[in-house]
């Protein structure tokens, strides 16, 4: 959005600082601690900067770098648009939970509501190659938890991430997508419409400026922001070697709650969740399991704050709305994808109905992911 000349100059200083090659979050933090704000850093002189960093990076900071200036100008033009925001570490809207992660990004590029980054949030992450049941669980849990006041944070990736965003968009608290690309670069491109929906009612955020495309090293750094913004992380499906497990372990390092949904012992995308559970993650079988872990923190983080422009989605609390599933479920255990085939409904709709039945005490989820009637 349009800003004054003084504010523009201040933003340009922050941009010049973070866009200097070789100057990462740790170096920026040292410079801020040593000299103060960006204008003080650039006024310090080569000798003092070299003492705080090294000669090469001091030279890079003070160089007349045309490529860097072009990036600064592009970012400032981007920030002129309505709904586009630059949040520096000193900004009152900078999310406080990120300040505690050790290497918070000096500057965040935000599209949508920047205040959303400070609301009570849960990260839901998982495999890009998720099963139908996993996708259904991610969407249903996200919808139920968003209706309970937990904003859902994820990374806009294929599979579990996208399902979680879609479920949360239907809930009261909404969703935040953290990008591993520049704020104007949507990856994968197939999620462009999903990103627009999130920006319209939630928030897109990145520590990378406009114009930065896909770079492998950026995604682990994105994952640390997903963990840092959240009160906890729920892993729905994950292989043993996956970015989701990295996110979960970063969350544990930050003092956040780590939770995982178990699955079939035969499924490769369940093994990461089982490994986390063996390492001490909370085993989650229902949305209420998540709320039990986070309810106290939700109150402290202001989970009850109204979300402007969002319409609360109300669903039956007694399971009446999902009783159509009971006949299809019968008296033998069945998985969500089986019930989707029986009823001709999308697996996401079936999983949402099963979650409603579970919350009403009419069905329960077994450890292998199948559901069974309780006899009520």
C-alpha positions in Angstrom: 0.0 0.0 0.0 1.2 3.6 -0.6 3.7 4.9 2.0 5.5 8.2 2.7 9.0 8.9 1.4 10.4 8.4 4.9 8.8 5.0 5.3 9.9 4.0 1.8 13.5 4.9 2.6 13.3 2.8 5.8 12.0 -0.2 3.9 14.7 0.3 1.3 17.3 0.0 4.1 15.9 -3.2 5.3 15.6 -4.6 1.8 19.2 -3.6 0.9 20.4 -5.3 4.1 18.6 -8.7 3.4 19.3 -8.6 -0.3 23.1 -8.3 0.0 24.7 -11.6 -1.1 26.2 -13.5 1.9 24.2 -11.7 4.5 21.8 -14.2 6.1 19.5 -13.9 9.2 22.3 -14.6 11.6 24.6 -12.0 10.1 21.8 -9.4 10.1 21.1 -10.1 13.7 24.8 -9.5 14.6 24.7 -6.2 12.7 21.5 -5.1 14.3 22.9 -5.9 17.7 26.2 -4.1 17.0 24.9 -0.9 15.2 21.1 -0.6 15.5 18.8 -0.1 12.5 19.8 -0.6 8.9 20.6 3.1 8.3 23.0 2.9 11.2 24.6 -0.2 9.8 25.2 1.4 6.4 26.6 4.5 8.1 29.1 2.5 10.2 31.8 2.3 7.7 33.9 -0.5 6.2 36.3 -1.0 9.1 33.5 -1.4 11.7 31.4 -3.6 9.5 34.4 -5.8 8.8 35.1 -6.2 12.5 31.5 -7.4 13.0 31.5 -9.7 10.0 34.5 -9.9 7.6 36.0 -7.8 4.9 34.3 -9.4 2.0 30.8 -9.1 3.4 31.5 -5.5 4.6 32.5 -4.7 1.0 29.4 -6.3 -0.3 27.2 -4.3 2.0 28.7 -1.0 0.9 29.1 -1.8 -2.7 27.2 0.1 -5.4 25.4 -3.1 -6.5 23.1 -2.4 -9.5 21.5 -5.9 -9.3 20.7 -5.5 -5.6 19.2 -2.0 -6.2 17.0 -3.4 -9.0 15.7 -6.0 -6.5 15.1 -3.3 -3.9 13.0 -1.3 -6.4 11.0 -4.3 -7.5 10.2 -5.2 -3.9 9.2 -1.6 -3.1 6.9 -1.6 -6.2 5.3 -4.8 -5.0 4.7 -3.3 -1.5 2.8 -0.4 -3.1 -0.2 -2.7 -3.8 -3.1 -3.0 -1.5 -2.8 -6.1 0.8 1.0 -6.3 0.3 3.1 -5.7 3.4 6.8 -5.7 4.4 7.3 -6.6 8.1 10.7 -5.9 9.6 11.8 -7.3 12.9 11.0 -4.0 14.6 7.5 -3.8 13.2 4.7 -4.1 15.8 2.9 -6.6 13.6 6.0 -8.9 13.3 4.8 -12.3 14.7 6.3 -12.7 18.2 6.6 -16.5 18.0 9.1 -16.1 15.2 11.3 -13.9 17.4 12.0 -17.0 19.6 13.3 -19.3 16.9 17.0 -18.2 16.9 17.3 -17.0 13.3 14.0 -15.1 12.6 13.9 -13.6 9.1 14.8 -9.9 9.3 12.0 -9.1 6.8 8.8 -10.9 5.9 6.9 -10.4 2.7 3.2 -10.8 3.4 0.1 -10.8 1.2 -3.2 -10.7 3.0 -3.7 -10.0 6.7 -0.3 -9.6 8.5 -2.1 -9.8 12.0 -2.9 -13.4 11.1 0.7 -14.4 11.6 0.3 -13.8 15.4 -2.9 -15.7 15.9 -3.1 -19.1 17.5 -2.1 -21.5 14.8 -1.4 -25.2 14.2 0.9 -26.5 11.4 -0.5 -29.4 9.4 2.1 -31.0 7.2 2.7 -34.3 5.4 3.6 -36.2 2.3 3.3 -34.8 -1.2 2.4 -38.4 -2.2 -0.4 -38.8 0.3 -3.1 -41.6 0.2 -6.7 -40.8 -0.3 -7.3 -41.4 3.4 -4.5 -39.1 4.3 -5.8 -36.3 2.2 -9.3 -36.8 3.7 -7.9 -36.7 7.2 -5.8 -33.6 6.6 -8.8 -31.7 5.2 -11.2 -32.9 7.9 -8.9 -32.2 10.8 -8.1 -28.8 9.3 -11.7 -27.9 8.9 -12.7 -29.1 12.4 -9.7 -27.4 14.1 -10.2 -24.1 12.2 -13.8 -24.2 13.4 -12.5 -24.6 16.9 -10.3 -21.5 16.6 -7.0 -22.8 15.4 -5.6 -21.2 12.3 -3.9 -23.7 10.1 -0.4 -23.1 8.7 1.1 -25.1 5.9 3.4 -24.8 2.9 1.1 -24.9 -0.1 2.8 -28.1 -1.4 1.1 -30.9 -3.2 -0.7 -33.6 -1.1 -1.3 -33.0 2.6 -0.4 -29.3 2.6 -3.0 -28.4 0.0 -5.7 -30.6 1.7 -5.1 -28.8 5.0 -5.4 -25.4 3.4 -8.6 -26.4 1.6 -10.1 -27.7 4.8 -9.1 -24.7 6.8 -10.6 -22.3 4.2 -14.0 -23.8 5.2 -13.4 -23.1 8.9 -13.7 -20.1 11.1 -10.0 -19.4 11.7 -8.7 -19.8 8.2 -5.2 -20.5 7.0 -1.7 -19.2 6.4 0.5 -20.5 3.5 4.3 -20.1 4.0 6.0 -20.0 0.6 9.5 -21.4 -0.3 9.7 -19.0 -3.2 9.3 -15.3 -3.7 6.0 -13.9 -2.5 4.9 -13.5 -6.1 6.0 -16.9 -7.3 3.5 -19.7 -6.6 4.8 -23.2 -6.5 3.5 -25.6 -7.7 1.9 -23.5 -10.4 -1.2 -25.8 -10.2 -1.9 -24.2 -6.8 -2.3 -20.6 -8.2 -6.1 -20.6 -7.6 -5.6 -22.0 -4.1 -3.1 -19.3 -3.3 -5.5 -16.6 -4.5 -8.2 -18.1 -2.2 -5.8 -18.0 0.7 -4.7 -14.5 0.0 -8.3 -13.3 -0.2 -9.4 -14.6 3.2 -6.1 -15.5 5.0 -2.4 -14.9 4.4 0.5 -15.7 2.2 4.0 -15.2 3.7 7.6 -15.6 2.6 11.0 -14.4 3.7 12.0 -14.3 0.0 11.4 -11.2 -2.1 9.5 -11.0 -5.3 11.0 -12.7 -8.3 12.8 -15.5 -6.5 11.8 -18.8 -8.0 12.3 -22.4 -6.9 15.5 -23.2 -5.1 16.0 -26.4 -3.3 17.7 -24.8 -0.3 14.7 -22.5 0.3 12.3 -25.2 1.4 13.9 -26.3 4.6 14.1 -22.6 5.6 10.4 -22.3 4.8 9.7 -25.3 7.0 11.4 -23.6 10.0 8.9 -20.7 9.6 5.9 -23.1 9.4 7.1 -24.6 12.7 8.0 -21.2 14.2 4.6 -19.6 13.5 2.7 -22.4 15.1 1.8 -23.6 18.6 2.3 -27.2 17.4 2.8 -29.3 14.4 0.5 -32.2 13.3 2.1 -34.6 10.8 -0.6 -36.5 8.9 1.4 -38.8 6.6 5.2 -38.8 6.0 7.9 -41.1 4.9 10.9 -41.7 7.1 13.0 -39.2 5.2 10.9 -36.2 4.5 10.7 -32.5 4.9 7.7 -33.0 7.2 9.9 -34.8 9.8 12.4 -31.9 9.6 9.5 -29.5 10.3 8.4 -31.6 13.3 11.9 -31.7 14.7 12.4 -28.0 14.3 9.1 -27.5 16.1 10.4 -29.7 19.0 13.6 -27.6 19.1 11.4 -24.4 19.3 9.5 -25.9 22.2 6.3 -26.5 20.2 4.0 -29.5 20.5 4.6 -32.3 18.0 1.7 -34.6 17.1 1.2 -37.4 14.5 -1.6 -39.4 13.1 -0.8 -43.2 12.9 -1.5 -45.2 9.9 -1.1 -48.7 8.4 2.0 -50.5 9.2 2.3 -51.5 5.6 2.2 -47.9 4.2 5.5 -46.1 3.5 3.9 -42.7 4.2 2.9 -43.9 7.7 6.4 -44.8 8.8 7.5 -41.2 9.4 4.5 -40.7 11.7 5.2 -43.9 13.6 8.9 -42.9 14.0 7.8 -39.5 15.5 5.5 -41.3 17.9 8.3 -43.6 19.0 10.4 -40.5 19.6 7.7 -39.0 21.9 5.2 -37.2 19.6 1.6 -37.2 20.7 -0.4 -39.9 19.0 -3.5 -38.2 17.6 -6.8 -39.9 16.7 -9.2 -37.0 16.7 -9.4 -33.3 16.6 -10.1 -33.2 20.3 -6.7 -34.9 20.9 -5.1 -31.8 19.3 -7.2 -29.4 21.3 -6.4 -31.1 24.5 -2.7 -30.4 23.9 -3.1 -26.8 22.7 -6.3 -25.4 24.3 -4.4 -23.5 27.1 -2.0 -22.0 24.6 -4.8 -21.0 22.3 -6.3 -18.8 25.0 -2.9 -17.1 25.6 -2.5 -16.5 21.9 -5.9 -15.0 21.4 -7.6 -17.8 19.5 -10.9 -16.3 20.1 -10.1 -13.1 18.2 -12.5 -12.4 15.4 -11.1 -12.9 11.9 -12.4 -9.9 9.9 -14.2 -10.9 6.7 -14.4 -14.5 7.5 -17.7 -16.3 7.8 -18.0 -18.9 10.6 -19.0 -22.3 9.3 -21.4 -24.0 11.7 -21.9 -27.7 11.7 -24.1 -30.0 13.7 -22.4 -31.0 17.0 -24.6 -34.1 17.6 -23.6 -36.0 14.5 -27.0 -35.7 12.9 -25.6 -34.2 9.7 -23.4 -37.2 9.1 -25.8 -40.0 10.0 -26.1 -40.9 6.3 -22.6 -42.4 6.7 -23.7 -44.9 9.4 -25.6 -47.1 7.0 -22.6 -47.2 4.6 -20.3 -47.9 7.5 -22.4 -50.8 8.8 -20.9 -52.8 11.7 -17.5 -53.8 10.2 -14.5 -51.4 10.3 -13.9 -49.5 7.0 -11.4 -47.0 5.8 -12.5 -43.5 4.4 -11.6 -44.5 0.8 -13.7 -47.6 1.0 -16.7 -45.5 2.3 -16.1 -43.0 -0.5 -16.5 -45.8 -3.0 -19.6 -47.1 -1.3 -21.3 -43.7 -1.2 -20.0 -42.1 -4.3 -18.9 -39.1 -2.3 -15.4 -37.4 -2.3 -13.1 -38.8 0.3 -12.8 -35.3 1.9 -16.6 -35.2 2.4 -16.5 -38.8 3.8 -13.6 -38.0 6.2 -15.4 -34.8 7.4 -18.5 -36.9 8.1 -16.5 -39.5 10.0 -14.9 -36.8 12.1 -18.3 -35.5 12.9 -19.5 -38.9 13.9 -16.4 -39.4 16.0 -16.9 -36.1 17.8 -20.5 -37.1 18.5 -19.4 -40.5 19.9 -21.1 -42.4 17.1 -17.9 -43.8 15.6 -14.3 -44.3 16.5 -11.1 -44.4 14.6 -8.8 -47.4 14.9 -5.1 -47.1 14.9 -4.9 -48.4 11.4 -7.0 -45.5 10.1 -10.3 -47.5 9.8 -13.5 -46.4 11.5 -16.1 -48.5 13.3 -19.5 -47.7 14.9 -19.6 -47.5 18.6 -23.1 -49.0 19.0 -24.9 -45.9 20.1 
